[in-house]
Amino acid sequence: MQLIGDISADRPLLVLAVKEEAAHLDGTLPVLLTGMGKVNAATALATVLARGPRPSSVVNLGTAGALTAGWAGSTQEVAIVIQHDLDTDLLHTLTGDSFGGPLKLAGSGTGPTLATGDTFVSESAARERLAARADLVDMEGYALASVAQQAGVPIRLIKHVSDEADEGAARSWRESVDDCARVLAGWARTHLA
């Protein structure tokens, strides 16, 4: 976890997984680098929000894999986020309680559904399974949305599609992450100025 800049109640906090995704941000807004995965994301954001002060909102900028055709190279604001690696139906059967259901993000309109899990999806079979439930896949979005919602802080998930979540995903991500970072920084300048 690395916090760059000072958080204040009148500005959003930009949250990204890794420095490569933040490479072109201009430093005008505070940035939290969480590390990859749900545990790192949740721990980092919860720690920062608990310490205070709280930002006006949290904006997660990051890359995502496309689970279906038509998303490549686009920047999307997520409407709904799910966990793809938590069997919520089984847990409900076992306990009678619901854990980790879908989260609808306020103000996100008709954007895509994002599936979050602690696996970098890079095989066609996993991609096809997930495509029945979501449009995009990442490793931090659900955790960040859950923490922010529980803390009462508005959150937006902005994802630039870096790869096709198939066998070439790791290579595609490495090759495109700098361009993705440039696009995400441009989005932040345009939408958060």
C-alpha positions in Angstrom: 0.0 0.0 0.0 1.2 3.5 -0.9 -0.6 6.8 -0.5 0.7 9.6 -2.6 -0.6 13.1 -1.7 -3.0 14.3 0.9 -6.6 13.3 1.2 -9.2 16.0 1.8 -13.0 16.0 2.1 -13.3 18.3 -1.0 -11.5 16.0 -3.5 -11.8 12.4 -4.7 -9.2 9.8 -3.9 -7.9 7.9 -6.9 -7.4 4.2 -6.2 -5.3 1.9 -8.4 -3.8 -1.5 -8.0 -0.2 -0.9 -9.2 2.1 1.9 -10.2 2.0 0.9 -13.9 -1.6 1.9 -14.0 -0.9 5.2 -12.3 2.1 6.1 -14.5 0.5 9.2 -16.2 -1.5 10.7 -13.4 -0.5 14.4 -12.9 -0.4 14.4 -9.1 -3.3 16.9 -8.7 -5.4 14.3 -6.8 -4.3 11.9 -4.1 -3.5 8.4 -5.2 -3.7 5.1 -3.3 -1.8 2.2 -4.7 -3.3 -0.9 -3.1 -1.4 -3.8 -4.7 -3.2 -6.5 -6.7 -6.1 -8.6 -5.5 -9.2 -8.3 -3.3 -7.4 -8.6 0.1 -4.8 -5.9 -0.8 -7.4 -3.6 -2.2 -9.8 -4.0 0.7 -7.1 -3.6 3.4 -5.5 -0.6 1.8 -8.8 1.3 1.3 -10.2 0.4 4.7 -7.0 1.5 6.4 -7.0 4.9 4.6 -10.7 5.6 5.2 -10.4 4.6 8.9 -7.5 6.9 9.5 -9.3 9.9 7.9 -9.9 12.4 6.6 -12.3 10.9 4.2 -12.3 11.9 0.5 -15.4 13.3 -1.3 -15.5 10.0 -3.2 -13.3 7.1 -4.3 -12.5 6.6 -8.0 -11.0 3.3 -8.9 -9.1 3.6 -12.1 -7.7 0.3 -13.5 -7.5 -2.2 -16.3 -9.9 -5.0 -17.0 -10.2 -8.0 -19.2 -13.1 -8.3 -21.7 -15.3 -11.4 -21.3 -17.2 -10.8 -24.5 -16.6 -9.2 -27.9 -16.9 -5.4 -28.4 -15.2 -4.1 -25.3 -11.5 -4.1 -26.5 -9.8 -0.8 -26.0 -12.8 1.0 -24.4 -13.1 2.9 -21.1 -16.1 1.9 -19.1 -17.9 3.0 -15.9 -19.1 -0.1 -14.1 -22.8 -0.3 -13.1 -22.7 -3.6 -11.2 -19.9 -5.5 -9.7 -19.9 -9.2 -8.6 -17.4 -11.6 -7.0 -16.7 -14.5 -9.4 -14.7 -16.5 -6.9 -17.2 -16.6 -4.0 -19.9 -19.2 -4.2 -22.7 -17.1 -2.8 -25.4 -19.6 -3.5 -23.6 -22.4 -1.7 -22.9 -20.2 1.3 -26.6 -19.2 1.5 -27.6 -22.9 1.4 -25.1 -23.7 4.2 -25.9 -20.8 6.5 -29.2 -19.3 5.4 -27.5 -15.9 5.1 -26.4 -14.1 2.0 -22.8 -13.0 1.7 -21.1 -11.0 -1.1 -24.0 -10.5 -3.5 -23.9 -8.1 -6.5 -23.3 -4.4 -5.8 -25.1 -1.8 -7.8 -23.0 1.4 -8.1 -24.9 4.7 -7.6 -25.1 6.9 -10.6 -23.5 4.4 -13.0 -26.5 4.0 -15.2 -26.3 1.3 -17.8 -22.6 0.4 -17.8 -21.2 -3.1 -17.8 -21.1 -5.7 -15.1 -17.6 -6.3 -13.7 -16.6 -9.7 -12.2 -13.9 -9.4 -9.5 -11.7 -12.3 -8.3 -8.3 -13.1 -7.1 -7.4 -14.8 -10.4 -5.9 -13.1 -13.4 -8.2 -14.7 -16.0 -6.1 -15.9 -18.9 -7.8 -18.9 -20.4 -10.7 -19.2 -22.7 -12.7 -21.7 -20.6 -12.7 -19.4 -17.6 -13.6 -16.5 -19.8 -16.6 -18.3 -21.3 -17.9 -19.3 -17.8 -17.6 -15.7 -16.5 -19.1 -14.2 -19.7 -22.5 -15.7 -18.7 -22.5 -13.4 -15.7 -20.4 -10.3 -16.6 -18.9 -8.2 -19.3 -15.5 -7.4 -17.8 -13.2 -9.0 -15.2 -10.7 -7.5 -12.7 -9.0 -8.3 -9.4 -10.0 -5.3 -7.1 -13.3 -3.7 -8.0 -15.7 -5.6 -5.8 -13.5 -5.3 -2.7 -13.1 -1.5 -3.2 -16.9 -1.1 -3.8 -17.7 -3.1 -0.7 -15.4 -1.1 1.5 -16.5 2.3 0.2 -20.2 1.4 0.5 -19.8 0.1 4.0 -17.9 3.4 4.9 -20.6 5.5 3.3 -18.2 7.0 0.7 -19.4 7.2 -2.9 -17.4 5.1 -5.4 -16.9 4.9 -9.1 -15.2 2.0 -10.9 -13.6 3.2 -14.2 -12.0 0.4 -16.2 -10.0 0.5 -19.4 -10.1 -2.8 -21.3 -6.5 -4.0 -21.6 -7.0 -7.6 -22.8 -9.4 -10.3 -23.9 -9.1 -12.5 -20.7 -7.8 -15.4 -22.8 -4.5 -17.2 -23.2 -2.8 -14.0 -24.5 -4.0 -11.8 -21.6 -0.8 -11.6 -19.6 1.2 -10.6 -22.7 -1.5 -8.1 -23.8 -1.7 -6.5 -20.3 2.1 -6.0 -20.2 2.2 -4.6 -23.7 -0.8 -2.3 -23.2 -0.6 -1.2 -19.6 1.3 2.1 -20.4 -1.3 3.0 -23.1 -4.1 2.1 -20.6 -2.5 4.3 -18.0 -2.4 7.2 -20.4 -6.1 6.8 -21.2 -7.1 6.5 -17.6 -5.1 9.7 -16.7 -6.9 11.5 -19.5 -10.2 10.3 -18.2 -9.3 11.6 -14.8 -8.3 15.0 -16.2 -11.5 15.3 -18.2 -14.0 14.0 -15.7 -12.6 15.0 -12.3 -11.2 18.5 -13.0 
